[in-house]
Amino acid sequence: MSFLLDTDICSAYLKRNNQVYGRFVPYGGRLHVSTISAAELFTWVLRAKASPARQQGLLDLLDDMTVLDIDQAIAHKFGEVRAQQLDQGLFTPEMDLLIAATALVHNLTLVTHNVQDFANVPGLTVEDWLTP
């Protein structure tokens, strides 16, 4: 099984959260991150009060994972799910839906603590590595 890590899980890893930290090792080579999450993480590490070590930690983390770009297939899946949601009166925030579409297109399990943010995405498999 391979995983797409949401921003909050990567952030927990960078903060050395023991619960998340230990989950990374057994899945080495099968961990992925969306460019959306990478962008959100760069925002976090480039803040004025962030330590320079945090930025290096992110660079090291991204070197150890596969970073998945947003492409036409993901854009199509995003549009498909967004259209269904709009027709049903449902909503998923756009950035989260792009991350979910990435997981769906690449057949990855999404790992997030924000499970509710993805509850309205059909066919998405979600795990929470921060819940005991």
LINPE-V744126 format. One record per residue. N is the residue number from 1. RES is the residue in one letter. PSI is psi in whole degrees, 0 to 359 (none if undefined). Layout:
BEGIN
n=N res=RES psi=PSI
n=N res=RES psi=PSI
END
This chain:
BEGIN
n=1 res=M psi=139
n=2 res=S psi=157
n=3 res=F psi=148
n=4 res=L psi=119
n=5 res=L psi=129
n=6 res=D psi=166
n=7 res=T psi=317
n=8 res=D psi=328
n=9 res=I psi=318
n=10 res=C psi=319
n=11 res=S psi=317
n=12 res=A psi=320
n=13 res=Y psi=313
n=14 res=L psi=334
n=15 res=K psi=5
n=16 res=R psi=36
n=17 res=N psi=118
n=18 res=N psi=322
n=19 res=Q psi=318
n=20 res=V psi=318
n=21 res=Y psi=315
n=22 res=G psi=340
n=23 res=R psi=339
n=24 res=F psi=320
n=25 res=V psi=310
n=26 res=P psi=341
n=27 res=Y psi=18
n=28 res=G psi=133
n=29 res=G psi=350
n=30 res=R psi=21
n=31 res=L psi=135
n=32 res=H psi=159
n=33 res=V psi=143
n=34 res=S psi=152
n=35 res=T psi=335
n=36 res=I psi=310
n=37 res=S psi=320
n=38 res=A psi=317
n=39 res=A psi=317
n=40 res=E psi=321
n=41 res=L psi=321
n=42 res=F psi=323
n=43 res=T psi=316
n=44 res=W psi=314
n=45 res=V psi=343
n=46 res=L psi=6
n=47 res=R psi=154
n=48 res=A psi=323
n=49 res=K psi=5
n=50 res=A psi=144
n=51 res=S psi=147
n=52 res=P psi=331
n=53 res=A psi=328
n=54 res=R psi=319
n=55 res=Q psi=318
n=56 res=Q psi=323
n=57 res=G psi=319
n=58 res=L psi=316
n=59 res=L psi=318
n=60 res=D psi=318
n=61 res=L psi=313
n=62 res=L psi=329
n=63 res=D psi=333
n=64 res=D psi=357
n=65 res=M psi=168
n=66 res=T psi=122
n=67 res=V psi=122
n=68 res=L psi=122
n=69 res=D psi=158
n=70 res=I psi=122
n=71 res=D psi=187
n=72 res=Q psi=323
n=73 res=A psi=320
n=74 res=I psi=319
n=75 res=A psi=318
n=76 res=H psi=314
n=77 res=K psi=319
n=78 res=F psi=310
n=79 res=G psi=320
n=80 res=E psi=311
n=81 res=V psi=318
n=82 res=R psi=317
n=83 res=A psi=315
n=84 res=Q psi=317
n=85 res=Q psi=315
n=86 res=L psi=319
n=87 res=D psi=332
n=88 res=Q psi=1
n=89 res=G psi=25
n=90 res=L psi=167
n=91 res=F psi=138
n=92 res=T psi=130
n=93 res=P psi=143
n=94 res=E psi=313
n=95 res=M psi=317
n=96 res=D psi=322
n=97 res=L psi=325
n=98 res=L psi=321
n=99 res=I psi=315
n=100 res=A psi=317
n=101 res=A psi=323
n=102 res=T psi=314
n=103 res=A psi=317
n=104 res=L psi=313
n=105 res=V psi=322
n=106 res=H psi=6
n=107 res=N psi=51
n=108 res=L psi=150
n=109 res=T psi=128
n=110 res=L psi=129
n=111 res=V psi=119
n=112 res=T psi=154
n=113 res=H psi=344
n=114 res=N psi=56
n=115 res=V psi=319
n=116 res=Q psi=331
n=117 res=D psi=339
n=118 res=F psi=9
n=119 res=A psi=334
n=120 res=N psi=18
n=121 res=V psi=107
n=122 res=P psi=140
n=123 res=G psi=357
n=124 res=L psi=128
n=125 res=T psi=128
n=126 res=V psi=138
n=127 res=E psi=148
n=128 res=D psi=109
n=129 res=W psi=358
n=130 res=L psi=356
n=131 res=T psi=126
n=132 res=P psi=none
END
